[in-house]
Amino acid sequence: MTEEKTKAPGEEKKPKTTPGYMEIIVITTLIVCSAIWGYDQFFAQKVFTFDLKGYLREQTALIKAGEMTEEQFKSNLDRTEAILNAEAEKSNHVILLKDVIVRNGNEISPK
């Protein structure tokens, strides 16, 4: 004879649910986007350029015109060196002279 199991009101069997296609697409997209962002922020090399020739040409022109003293020139060079050192502190930053870079480099301005 067949036995019928009596179920208590709180013991209903719930169907097992799995994530749908849209949920999988959203989760995968979030994972891929966060991986790309993390790579870009922490591992990818960032190229910065500095126009040393132009900077020195401008500074010597100011000295010859009498608008700047040698002490101001030295302090400007120290300030520029501090700016370049601050940019180079991060391990994924590279600073190259503008003469070497053809395009697509973020230029560092000492002003």
TIPAVO-395195 format. One record per residue: residue number from 1; residue in one letter; x, y, z of N, C-alpha, C in turn. Coordinates in nm, 3 decimals, always signed. Each point is the difference from the previous one (the first is absolute). Example, Ala and Ser with C-alpha at 12.3 -4.5 7.8 and 13.67 -1.06 7.14 Angstrom:
% TIPAVO-395195
{num = 1, residu = A, n.east = +1.319, n.north = -0.569, n.up = +0.780, ca.east = -0.089, ca.north = +0.119, ca.up = +0.000, c.east = +0.090, c.north = +0.120, c.up = +0.000}
{num = 2, residu = S, n.east = -0.035, n.north = +0.105, n.up = -0.072, ca.east = +0.082, ca.north = +0.119, ca.up = +0.006, c.east = -0.077, c.north = +0.109, c.up = +0.073}
***
This chain:
% TIPAVO-395195
{num = 1, residu = M, n.east = +0.082, n.north = -0.116, n.up = +0.000, ca.east = -0.082, ca.north = +0.116, ca.up = +0.000, c.east = +0.088, c.north = +0.124, c.up = +0.000}
{num = 2, residu = T, n.east = -0.050, n.north = +0.099, n.up = -0.059, ca.east = +0.081, ca.north = +0.120, ca.up = -0.012, c.east = -0.018, c.north = +0.086, c.up = +0.123}
{num = 3, residu = E, n.east = +0.113, n.north = +0.053, n.up = +0.039, ca.east = -0.005, ca.north = +0.089, ca.up = +0.116, c.east = +0.013, c.north = +0.144, c.up = -0.049}
{num = 4, residu = E, n.east = -0.082, n.north = +0.078, n.up = +0.050, ca.east = +0.008, ca.north = +0.142, ca.up = -0.033, c.east = +0.069, c.north = +0.071, c.up = +0.114}
{num = 5, residu = K, n.east = +0.102, n.north = +0.078, n.up = -0.037, ca.east = +0.070, ca.north = +0.075, ca.up = +0.103, c.east = -0.076, c.north = +0.128, c.up = +0.024}
{num = 6, residu = T, n.east = -0.017, n.north = +0.025, n.up = +0.122, ca.east = -0.067, ca.north = +0.125, ca.up = +0.035, c.east = +0.107, c.north = +0.105, c.up = +0.022}
{num = 7, residu = K, n.east = -0.018, n.north = +0.113, n.up = -0.058, ca.east = +0.097, ca.north = +0.108, ca.up = +0.011, c.east = -0.053, c.north = +0.103, c.up = +0.098}
{num = 8, residu = A, n.east = +0.092, n.north = +0.045, n.up = +0.079, ca.east = -0.036, ca.north = +0.107, ca.up = +0.092, c.east = -0.008, c.north = +0.129, c.up = -0.082}
{num = 9, residu = P, n.east = -0.071, n.north = +0.098, n.up = +0.049, ca.east = -0.016, ca.north = +0.124, ca.up = -0.078, c.east = +0.133, c.north = +0.070, c.up = -0.032}
{num = 10, residu = G, n.east = +0.102, n.north = -0.008, n.up = +0.084, ca.east = +0.127, ca.north = +0.068, ca.up = -0.025, c.east = +0.100, c.north = -0.083, c.up = -0.077}
{num = 11, residu = E, n.east = -0.033, n.north = -0.122, n.up = -0.034, ca.east = +0.095, ca.north = -0.091, ca.up = -0.064, c.east = -0.026, c.north = -0.019, c.up = -0.149}
{num = 12, residu = E, n.east = -0.045, n.north = +0.102, n.up = -0.066, ca.east = -0.024, ca.north = -0.014, ca.up = -0.144, c.east = +0.134, c.north = -0.008, c.up = -0.072}
{num = 13, residu = K, n.east = +0.004, n.north = -0.084, n.up = -0.097, ca.east = +0.124, ca.north = -0.019, ca.up = -0.075, c.east = +0.014, c.north = +0.113, c.up = -0.102}
{num = 14, residu = K, n.east = +0.115, n.north = +0.074, n.up = +0.010, ca.east = +0.023, ca.north = +0.112, ca.up = -0.090, c.east = +0.080, c.north = -0.050, c.up = -0.119}
{num = 15, residu = P, n.east = -0.035, n.north = +0.045, n.up = -0.117, ca.east = +0.078, ca.north = -0.042, ca.up = -0.117, c.east = +0.139, c.north = +0.066, c.up = +0.005}
{num = 16, residu = K, n.east = +0.099, n.north = -0.074, n.up = -0.044, ca.east = +0.137, ca.north = +0.052, ca.up = -0.002, c.east = +0.012, c.north = +0.100, c.up = -0.115}
{num = 17, residu = T, n.east = +0.047, n.north = +0.120, n.up = +0.036, ca.east = +0.013, ca.north = +0.103, ca.up = -0.103, c.east = +0.147, c.north = +0.020, c.up = -0.034}
{num = 18, residu = T, n.east = +0.025, n.north = +0.020, n.up = -0.126, ca.east = +0.136, ca.north = +0.029, ca.up = -0.046, c.east = -0.004, c.north = +0.137, c.up = -0.067}
{num = 19, residu = P, n.east = +0.117, n.north = +0.067, n.up = -0.008, ca.east = -0.002, ca.north = +0.132, ca.up = -0.063, c.east = -0.035, c.north = -0.010, c.up = -0.148}
{num = 20, residu = G, n.east = -0.076, n.north = +0.098, n.up = -0.044, ca.east = -0.040, ca.north = +0.002, ca.up = -0.141, c.east = +0.111, c.north = +0.058, c.up = -0.086}
{num = 21, residu = Y, n.east = -0.028, n.north = +0.004, n.up = -0.129, ca.east = +0.100, ca.north = +0.049, ca.up = -0.095, c.east = +0.037, c.north = +0.146, c.up = +0.027}
{num = 22, residu = M, n.east = -0.099, n.north = +0.082, n.up = +0.028, ca.east = +0.027, ca.north = +0.143, ca.up = +0.023, c.east = +0.085, c.north = +0.018, c.up = +0.125}
{num = 23, residu = E, n.east = -0.027, n.north = -0.075, n.up = +0.104, ca.east = +0.080, ca.north = +0.011, ca.up = +0.122, c.east = +0.145, c.north = -0.042, c.up = -0.026}
{num = 24, residu = I, n.east = +0.019, n.north = -0.104, n.up = -0.077, ca.east = +0.136, ca.north = -0.046, ca.up = -0.032, c.east = +0.072, c.north = +0.106, c.up = -0.084}
{num = 25, residu = I, n.east = -0.070, n.north = +0.060, n.up = -0.096, ca.east = +0.061, ca.north = +0.104, ca.up = -0.083, c.east = +0.040, c.north = +0.120, c.up = +0.085}
{num = 26, residu = V, n.east = -0.086, n.north = +0.043, n.up = +0.091, ca.east = +0.030, ca.north = +0.115, ca.up = +0.085, c.east = +0.118, c.north = -0.030, c.up = +0.092}
{num = 27, residu = I, n.east = +0.001, n.north = -0.115, n.up = +0.062, ca.east = +0.110, ca.north = -0.038, ca.up = +0.090, c.east = +0.132, c.north = -0.009, c.up = -0.076}
{num = 28, residu = T, n.east = -0.002, n.north = -0.062, n.up = -0.116, ca.east = +0.121, ca.north = -0.011, ca.up = -0.081, c.east = +0.050, c.north = +0.137, c.up = -0.044}
{num = 29, residu = T, n.east = -0.092, n.north = +0.087, n.up = -0.041, ca.east = +0.038, ca.north = +0.135, ca.up = -0.041, c.east = +0.063, c.north = +0.076, c.up = +0.115}
{num = 30, residu = L, n.east = -0.056, n.north = -0.011, n.up = +0.119, ca.east = +0.057, ca.north = +0.068, ca.up = +0.117, c.east = +0.140, c.north = -0.052, c.up = +0.031}
{num = 31, residu = I, n.east = +0.019, n.north = -0.130, n.up = -0.007, ca.east = +0.131, ca.north = -0.058, ca.up = +0.028, c.east = +0.103, c.north = +0.046, c.up = -0.103}
{num = 32, residu = V, n.east = -0.036, n.north = -0.002, n.up = -0.127, ca.east = +0.093, ca.north = +0.039, ca.up = -0.106, c.east = +0.033, c.north = +0.149, c.up = +0.011}
{num = 33, residu = C, n.east = -0.100, n.north = +0.084, n.up = +0.023, ca.east = +0.025, ca.north = +0.144, ca.up = +0.012, c.east = +0.088, c.north = +0.032, c.up = +0.120}
{num = 34, residu = S, n.east = -0.022, n.north = -0.067, n.up = +0.112, ca.east = +0.084, ca.north = +0.026, ca.up = +0.118, c.east = +0.142, c.north = -0.051, c.up = -0.022}
{num = 35, residu = A, n.east = +0.017, n.north = -0.109, n.up = -0.073, ca.east = +0.135, ca.north = -0.050, ca.up = -0.030, c.east = +0.074, c.north = +0.096, c.up = -0.093}
{num = 36, residu = I, n.east = -0.068, n.north = +0.053, n.up = -0.100, ca.east = +0.063, ca.north = +0.097, ca.up = -0.091, c.east = +0.036, c.north = +0.127, c.up = +0.075}
{num = 37, residu = W, n.east = -0.089, n.north = +0.051, n.up = +0.084, ca.east = +0.028, ca.north = +0.120, ca.up = +0.078, c.east = +0.119, c.north = -0.022, c.up = +0.094}
{num = 38, residu = G, n.east = +0.003, n.north = -0.114, n.up = +0.068, ca.east = +0.111, ca.north = -0.030, ca.up = +0.090, c.east = +0.133, c.north = -0.010, c.up = -0.073}
{num = 39, residu = Y, n.east = -0.001, n.north = -0.062, n.up = -0.117, ca.east = +0.123, ca.north = -0.008, ca.up = -0.080, c.east = +0.047, c.north = +0.139, c.up = -0.042}
{num = 40, residu = D, n.east = -0.095, n.north = +0.083, n.up = -0.044, ca.east = +0.036, ca.north = +0.133, ca.up = -0.044, c.east = +0.054, c.north = +0.086, c.up = +0.114}
{num = 41, residu = Q, n.east = -0.058, n.north = -0.012, n.up = +0.117, ca.east = +0.042, ca.north = +0.082, ca.up = +0.113, c.east = +0.132, c.north = -0.045, c.up = +0.061}
{num = 42, residu = F, n.east = +0.026, n.north = -0.128, n.up = +0.005, ca.east = +0.112, ca.north = -0.050, ca.up = +0.079, c.east = +0.114, c.north = -0.062, c.up = -0.081}
{num = 43, residu = F, n.east = -0.022, n.north = -0.043, n.up = -0.123, ca.east = +0.104, ca.north = -0.071, ca.up = -0.074, c.east = +0.041, c.north = +0.066, c.up = -0.132}
{num = 44, residu = A, n.east = -0.093, n.north = +0.061, n.up = -0.070, ca.east = +0.030, ca.north = +0.057, ca.up = -0.132, c.east = +0.093, c.north = +0.120, c.up = +0.012}
{num = 45, residu = Q, n.east = +0.097, n.north = +0.008, n.up = -0.089, ca.east = +0.096, ca.north = +0.110, ca.up = +0.000, c.east = -0.067, c.north = +0.128, c.up = -0.050}
{num = 46, residu = K, n.east = +0.021, n.north = +0.108, n.up = +0.072, ca.east = -0.049, ca.north = +0.131, ca.up = -0.040, c.east = +0.120, c.north = +0.081, c.up = -0.048}
{num = 47, residu = V, n.east = -0.007, n.north = +0.053, n.up = -0.120, ca.east = +0.111, ca.north = +0.075, ca.up = -0.059, c.east = -0.028, c.north = +0.149, c.up = +0.015}
{num = 48, residu = F, n.east = +0.094, n.north = +0.071, n.up = +0.063, ca.east = -0.007, ca.north = +0.144, ca.up = +0.014, c.east = +0.118, c.north = +0.060, c.up = -0.075}
{num = 49, residu = T, n.east = -0.021, n.north = +0.118, n.up = -0.058, ca.east = +0.109, ca.north = +0.067, ca.up = -0.072, c.east = +0.034, c.north = +0.130, c.up = +0.068}
{num = 50, residu = F, n.east = +0.124, n.north = +0.041, n.up = -0.018, ca.east = +0.045, ca.north = +0.128, ca.up = +0.053, c.east = +0.087, c.north = +0.066, c.up = -0.105}
{num = 51, residu = D, n.east = -0.031, n.north = +0.124, n.up = -0.035, ca.east = +0.075, ca.north = +0.073, ca.up = -0.103, c.east = +0.115, c.north = +0.075, c.up = +0.068}
{num = 52, residu = L, n.east = +0.110, n.north = -0.070, n.up = +0.020, ca.east = +0.115, ca.north = +0.058, ca.up = +0.069, c.east = +0.066, c.north = +0.110, c.up = -0.082}
{num = 53, residu = K, n.east = +0.014, n.north = -0.022, n.up = -0.131, ca.east = +0.062, ca.north = +0.102, ca.up = -0.085, c.east = -0.082, c.north = +0.128, c.up = -0.001}
{num = 54, residu = G, n.east = -0.128, n.north = -0.013, n.up = -0.016, ca.east = -0.088, ca.north = +0.117, ca.up = +0.000, c.east = +0.001, c.north = +0.072, c.up = +0.134}
{num = 55, residu = Y, n.east = +0.001, n.north = -0.076, n.up = +0.107, ca.east = +0.002, ca.north = +0.060, ca.up = +0.134, c.east = +0.129, c.north = +0.077, c.up = +0.022}
{num = 56, residu = L, n.east = +0.114, n.north = -0.060, n.up = -0.034, ca.east = +0.129, ca.north = +0.068, ca.up = +0.019, c.east = +0.013, c.north = +0.120, c.up = -0.093}
{num = 57, residu = R, n.east = -0.051, n.north = -0.011, n.up = -0.123, ca.east = +0.002, ca.north = +0.112, ca.up = -0.093, c.east = -0.079, c.north = +0.117, c.up = +0.056}
{num = 58, residu = E, n.east = -0.117, n.north = -0.029, n.up = +0.055, ca.east = -0.085, ca.north = +0.104, ca.up = +0.058, c.east = +0.067, c.north = +0.065, c.up = +0.122}
{num = 59, residu = Q, n.east = +0.062, n.north = -0.082, n.up = +0.084, ca.east = +0.064, ca.north = +0.052, ca.up = +0.121, c.east = +0.121, c.north = +0.088, c.up = -0.035}
{num = 60, residu = T, n.east = +0.083, n.north = -0.045, n.up = -0.097, ca.east = +0.116, ca.north = +0.080, ca.up = -0.037, c.east = -0.042, c.north = +0.129, c.up = -0.070}
{num = 61, residu = A, n.east = -0.109, n.north = -0.001, n.up = -0.074, ca.east = -0.050, ca.north = +0.122, ca.up = -0.062, c.east = -0.043, c.north = +0.100, c.up = +0.107}
{num = 62, residu = L, n.east = -0.063, n.north = -0.049, n.up = +0.106, ca.east = -0.040, ca.north = +0.089, ca.up = +0.110, c.east = +0.121, c.north = +0.057, c.up = +0.072}
{num = 63, residu = I, n.east = +0.105, n.north = -0.079, n.up = +0.015, ca.east = +0.122, ca.north = +0.048, ca.up = +0.065, c.east = +0.067, c.north = +0.106, c.up = -0.087}
{num = 64, residu = K, n.east = +0.009, n.north = -0.023, n.up = -0.131, ca.east = +0.064, ca.north = +0.096, ca.up = -0.091, c.east = -0.079, c.north = +0.129, c.up = -0.009}
{num = 65, residu = A, n.east = -0.132, n.north = -0.010, n.up = +0.013, ca.east = -0.084, ca.north = +0.120, ca.up = -0.006, c.east = +0.004, c.north = +0.076, c.up = +0.132}
{num = 66, residu = G, n.east = +0.057, n.north = -0.058, n.up = +0.103, ca.east = +0.009, ca.north = +0.066, ca.up = +0.129, c.east = -0.125, c.north = -0.013, c.up = +0.085}
{num = 67, residu = E, n.east = -0.093, n.north = -0.085, n.up = -0.040, ca.east = -0.123, ca.north = -0.019, ca.up = +0.075, c.east = +0.015, c.north = -0.104, c.up = +0.112}
{num = 68, residu = M, n.east = +0.113, n.north = -0.071, n.up = +0.001, ca.east = +0.021, ca.north = -0.104, ca.up = +0.101, c.east = +0.148, c.north = +0.002, c.up = +0.039}
{num = 69, residu = T, n.east = +0.023, n.north = -0.021, n.up = +0.129, ca.east = +0.138, ca.north = -0.008, ca.up = +0.048, c.east = +0.044, c.north = -0.146, c.up = -0.002}
{num = 70, residu = E, n.east = +0.128, n.north = -0.021, n.up = +0.023, ca.east = +0.051, ca.north = -0.138, ca.up = +0.003, c.east = -0.054, c.north = -0.076, c.up = +0.120}
{num = 71, residu = E, n.east = -0.024, n.north = +0.071, n.up = +0.110, ca.east = -0.058, ca.north = -0.067, ca.up = +0.118, c.east = -0.143, c.north = -0.047, c.up = -0.030}
{num = 72, residu = Q, n.east = -0.077, n.north = +0.080, n.up = -0.070, ca.east = -0.135, ca.north = -0.042, ca.up = -0.039, c.east = +0.007, c.north = -0.118, c.up = -0.097}
{num = 73, residu = F, n.east = +0.100, n.north = +0.004, n.up = -0.088, ca.east = +0.019, ca.north = -0.110, ca.up = -0.095, c.east = +0.030, c.north = -0.130, c.up = +0.075}
{num = 74, residu = K, n.east = +0.088, n.north = +0.008, n.up = +0.099, ca.east = +0.034, ca.north = -0.119, ca.up = +0.079, c.east = -0.121, c.north = -0.050, c.up = +0.079}
{num = 75, residu = S, n.east = -0.078, n.north = +0.092, n.up = +0.056, ca.east = -0.118, ca.north = -0.043, ca.up = +0.075, c.east = -0.104, c.north = -0.063, c.up = -0.093}
{num = 76, residu = N, n.east = -0.012, n.north = +0.054, n.up = -0.123, ca.east = -0.092, ca.north = -0.059, ca.up = -0.098, c.east = +0.046, c.north = -0.140, c.up = -0.040}
{num = 77, residu = L, n.east = +0.130, n.north = -0.019, n.up = -0.016, ca.east = +0.051, ca.north = -0.134, ca.up = -0.033, c.east = -0.026, c.north = -0.098, c.up = +0.114}
{num = 78, residu = D, n.east = +0.018, n.north = +0.046, n.up = +0.125, ca.east = -0.029, ca.north = -0.087, ca.up = +0.114, c.east = -0.148, c.north = -0.037, c.up = +0.006}
{num = 79, residu = R, n.east = -0.085, n.north = +0.099, n.up = -0.029, ca.east = -0.145, ca.north = -0.027, ca.up = +0.002, c.east = -0.037, c.north = -0.098, c.up = -0.110}
{num = 80, residu = T, n.east = +0.060, n.north = +0.017, n.up = -0.118, ca.east = -0.026, ca.north = -0.091, ca.up = -0.112, c.east = +0.048, c.north = -0.141, c.up = +0.033}
{num = 81, residu = E, n.east = +0.116, n.north = -0.009, n.up = +0.062, ca.east = +0.050, ca.north = -0.132, ca.up = +0.040, c.east = -0.092, c.north = -0.066, c.up = +0.101}
{num = 82, residu = A, n.east = -0.055, n.north = +0.078, n.up = +0.093, ca.east = -0.094, ca.north = -0.054, ca.up = +0.098, c.east = -0.128, c.north = -0.050, c.up = -0.068}
{num = 83, residu = I, n.east = -0.047, n.north = +0.074, n.up = -0.099, ca.east = -0.120, ca.north = -0.042, ca.up = -0.073, c.east = +0.026, c.north = -0.131, c.up = -0.074}
{num = 84, residu = L, n.east = +0.115, n.north = -0.010, n.up = -0.066, ca.east = +0.032, ca.north = -0.123, ca.up = -0.075, c.east = +0.020, c.north = -0.118, c.up = +0.096}
{num = 85, residu = N, n.east = +0.062, n.north = +0.023, n.up = +0.114, ca.east = +0.017, ca.north = -0.107, ca.up = +0.098, c.east = -0.133, c.north = -0.046, c.up = +0.058}
{num = 86, residu = A, n.east = -0.092, n.north = +0.094, n.up = +0.020, ca.east = -0.132, ca.north = -0.037, ca.up = +0.052, c.east = -0.076, c.north = -0.086, c.up = -0.100}
{num = 87, residu = E, n.east = +0.012, n.north = +0.032, n.up = -0.128, ca.east = -0.067, ca.north = -0.080, ca.up = -0.103, c.east = +0.063, c.north = -0.138, c.up = -0.014}
{num = 88, residu = A, n.east = +0.131, n.north = -0.008, n.up = +0.019, ca.east = +0.070, ca.north = -0.127, ca.up = -0.019, c.east = -0.007, c.north = -0.091, c.up = +0.121}
{num = 89, residu = E, n.east = -0.064, n.north = +0.043, n.up = +0.110, ca.east = -0.009, ca.north = -0.082, ca.up = +0.120, c.east = -0.079, c.north = -0.128, c.up = -0.023}
{num = 90, residu = K, n.east = -0.101, n.north = +0.007, n.up = -0.082, ca.east = -0.082, ca.north = -0.118, ca.up = -0.026, c.east = +0.078, c.north = -0.093, c.up = -0.092}
{num = 91, residu = S, n.east = -0.009, n.north = -0.128, n.up = +0.027, ca.east = +0.083, ca.north = -0.096, ca.up = -0.074, c.east = -0.043, c.north = -0.019, c.up = -0.145}
{num = 92, residu = N, n.east = -0.123, n.north = +0.038, n.up = -0.034, ca.east = -0.044, ca.north = -0.021, ca.up = -0.138, c.east = +0.003, c.north = +0.129, c.up = -0.083}
{num = 93, residu = H, n.east = +0.065, n.north = +0.105, n.up = +0.051, ca.east = +0.014, ca.north = +0.124, ca.up = -0.076, c.east = +0.138, c.north = +0.008, c.up = -0.061}
{num = 94, residu = V, n.east = +0.006, n.north = +0.039, n.up = -0.127, ca.east = +0.125, ca.north = +0.016, ca.up = -0.073, c.east = +0.003, c.north = +0.143, c.up = -0.053}
{num = 95, residu = I, n.east = +0.111, n.north = +0.069, n.up = +0.023, ca.east = +0.016, ca.north = +0.137, ca.up = -0.050, c.east = +0.108, c.north = -0.001, c.up = -0.107}
{num = 96, residu = L, n.east = -0.037, n.north = +0.046, n.up = -0.119, ca.east = +0.094, ca.north = +0.007, ca.up = -0.112, c.east = +0.006, c.north = +0.143, c.up = -0.050}
{num = 97, residu = L, n.east = +0.110, n.north = +0.034, n.up = -0.065, ca.east = +0.013, ca.north = +0.132, ca.up = -0.061, c.east = -0.094, c.north = +0.011, c.up = -0.119}
{num = 98, residu = K, n.east = -0.048, n.north = +0.120, n.up = -0.023, ca.east = -0.094, ca.north = +0.023, ca.up = -0.109, c.east = +0.063, c.north = -0.029, c.up = -0.136}
{num = 99, residu = D, n.east = +0.132, n.north = +0.012, n.up = -0.010, ca.east = +0.068, ca.north = -0.028, ca.up = -0.126, c.east = -0.015, c.north = -0.146, c.up = -0.042}
{num = 100, residu = V, n.east = -0.019, n.north = -0.088, n.up = +0.095, ca.east = -0.006, ca.north = -0.143, ca.up = -0.028, c.east = -0.142, c.north = -0.044, c.up = -0.036}
{num = 101, residu = I, n.east = -0.099, n.north = +0.066, n.up = +0.055, ca.east = -0.140, ca.north = -0.038, ca.up = -0.018, c.east = -0.058, c.north = +0.068, c.up = -0.123}
{num = 102, residu = V, n.east = -0.064, n.north = -0.076, n.up = -0.086, ca.east = -0.064, ca.north = +0.056, ca.up = -0.119, c.east = -0.139, c.north = +0.051, c.up = +0.035}
{num = 103, residu = R, n.east = -0.078, n.north = -0.082, n.up = +0.071, ca.east = -0.136, ca.north = +0.040, ca.up = +0.038, c.east = -0.050, c.north = -0.087, c.up = +0.114}
{num = 104, residu = N, n.east = -0.117, n.north = +0.033, n.up = +0.053, ca.east = -0.072, ca.north = -0.075, ca.up = +0.103, c.east = +0.073, c.north = -0.007, c.up = +0.133}
{num = 105, residu = G, n.east = +0.071, n.north = +0.102, n.up = +0.037, ca.east = +0.060, ca.north = +0.007, ca.up = +0.132, c.east = -0.059, c.north = +0.117, c.up = +0.076}
{num = 106, residu = N, n.east = -0.032, n.north = -0.020, n.up = +0.126, ca.east = -0.051, ca.north = +0.109, ca.up = +0.084, c.east = +0.118, c.north = +0.090, c.up = +0.036}
{num = 107, residu = E, n.east = -0.011, n.north = +0.129, n.up = -0.034, ca.east = +0.112, ca.north = +0.091, ca.up = +0.022, c.east = -0.005, c.north = +0.055, c.up = +0.142}
{num = 108, residu = I, n.east = +0.115, n.north = +0.002, n.up = +0.063, ca.east = +0.013, ca.north = +0.056, ca.up = +0.134, c.east = +0.044, c.north = +0.145, c.up = -0.017}
{num = 109, residu = S, n.east = -0.074, n.north = +0.090, n.up = +0.062, ca.east = +0.034, ca.north = +0.142, ca.up = -0.008, c.east = +0.050, c.north = +0.045, c.up = +0.137}
{num = 110, residu = P, n.east = +0.117, n.north = +0.063, n.up = +0.007, ca.east = +0.053, ca.north = +0.040, ca.up = +0.130, c.east = -0.064, c.north = +0.126, c.up = +0.056}
{num = 111, residu = K, n.east = -0.100, n.north = +0.054, n.up = -0.065, ca.east = -0.060, ca.north = +0.125, ca.up = +0.047, c.east = -0.116, c.north = -0.026, c.up = +0.090}
***
